[in-house]
Amino acid sequence: MDAIRVILVVWVFSGHILAEICPPDWHRYGESCYLFLNDRMDFYEANRTCTEKSRATLAYPTSQTEQDYIWELFMDKSPTWSLWVGCNDIVEEGTWQNCPLKGDGSGAYENWKDGEPSGLSDGDDCGMMTLGMNGKWDDDLCTYDLFAVCKLPVCSVRLTPKCLLRHAMEELEKSVVSCGEACRSHPRCHSFNLLE
């Protein structure tokens, strides 16, 4: 706990605050931000929509806890259809991008339902979390309209605080302490805001 206080004090006295944030309407889990897309769309449109939103990717779980989080986020919307995950074998049949296969030796997380990916139908190139199988992965046609979740890394932002005193911006030494001292020295100042 003392180490955390020391780090916070160093940040405060250096005049910068480091914040890890997600964009508005995104949900943070671990070191990533997630956005549920409310409209159903095919795999290509879902992927494009995620890319256009803060350069995100179509989410694909890399652990059971992340799988559970994405599935819970999805189930909170009371879905009637399945959910795209960001894995596919569009470029080369059988070579899955972002989602390992069972027994491929990589040790990477996978959640394929038994017998999947099957590639039974020509064009079963896109991965989904299947509603009827409690989130197990399946491969299917990329042209189906399903829901999707976008994922992007948490953004680290360095904030340089400024003080808002008596409704007037004042550039001080740019630290919480200097803003507090400035407020305390003005009889009519009861609080202050740090502004970016």
Protein Blocks (a to p, Z undefined) as FASTA:
>chain_A
ZZmmmmmmmmmmnopacdddddehiacehjbccdddfbdcdfklmmmmmmmngoiacddd
fbfklmmmmmmmmmmnopabdcddfbdfklpghiaghiacehklnopacfbdehiafkla
ghiabccddfklnopacdddfkbccddddddddddddddddddeehiacddehpaklmmm
mmmmpmklcbdcddZZ
